[in-house]
C-alpha cells in the first residue's frame, strides 16, 4: 500500500520488514487494497458477522479503522460499534490463551 506520509519511525519500519522505497514506487492507493479487503471479508464470512482477532489488537484495529474510514466510504457506518465487539471478543479469546 502506498505510504500516505513522510512521517514514519525508521525503527518501526525495520521491524515490519517492508521496503518503503518499493512501496513508494509500487504501492497501490489505499482505497484499492481496502476494497479488496472488504470483498475478502464478505467472501470468507459468508453472511455471518465477521470478527477481527489480533494481538496486539490496538495496533491492528487502529490501522484498519482509520483506513476503512478514510478510504472505503461504505464501511463508515457501524465502524465505532464494531470496535467494541472486536475488543470484547479479543479479550475473551486471549484471556484463555495467555494464562
N, C-alpha and C positions, 0 to 999 in steps of 0.2 A: 504494500500500500504506500502511496506517495506520502512522504513526510509533509506535515502541514505547517511546520515552523522551523526556524533556525535555532530555537531554544531547545536544547537537549543536554542530557548528562552523559558525557562520554563513557564513564564507568558503567552506567546502566546499559548503554548501547553495547558495550563489550560483553556484558553478561548475556545479553539476548542472542548474540551470535549473528545479528543482522548486519548487513553491509549498507550503511547509509548512502554512500555514493551510488551503489547499484539501485537502491530504492528511488533515489532522485532521478536516475536515468530511466528505469523500467517500471516503477511503481504505478499502479492504477489510481485514478481519482477515488477517494474514499467511498463515494456513492456506489461504485461498481462492486467491490467486494462485500459491502454491506447488503446490497440487493441479492448477491449470491448467497450470503449467509442467511438472509431472511428466507429465501427459497429452500435452502437446505434444511433449516429448522422446520419449516412447514412439511417438507417431504418426510423427514425422519420421525416427526411427531404424529403424523398421520391422523390429524384431527384431535389428538389428546393435548392436554395442557403441557407445553414444554417447560422444563425446569433446568436452570443452569446450576451446575455443581462444580465449583473450582476452589482451589486453595493456593494462595490466599484469595478469597472471593472479592475482597475490597478492591484489589488491583484490577482483576478481570471485569468485575461488574462496572467499575467506573469507566473503563475503556469502552465496553460495549454500550453502556448507557449514553455516553457522550457521542460516539459515532453514530449510533442508531438515531439519536435525537436530532443530530445536525445533518445527517446525510441521507436519511431514509424517512421522509415525512409520514408514510403510513404507520410507522412504529411509534409516532409521538403519543398517540392515545394509549393510555394504560401502562406506560413505562414506570411511572412512580409507584403504582400499586403492585406491579410485578416485582419491583425491588424488594419490598417487604417479604413477599412469598419466597423469593430466592434466598435471602439471608436466613429466614426461618428454616427452610429446608436444609441449607448448608450446615447450620448449627446442629440440627438433629442428625444429619448424615455424618458429620465429622466427630460428633461427641463420642460415638461408639468406636470410631477408628483411632482416635488419638489418645485413648486411655492408656 
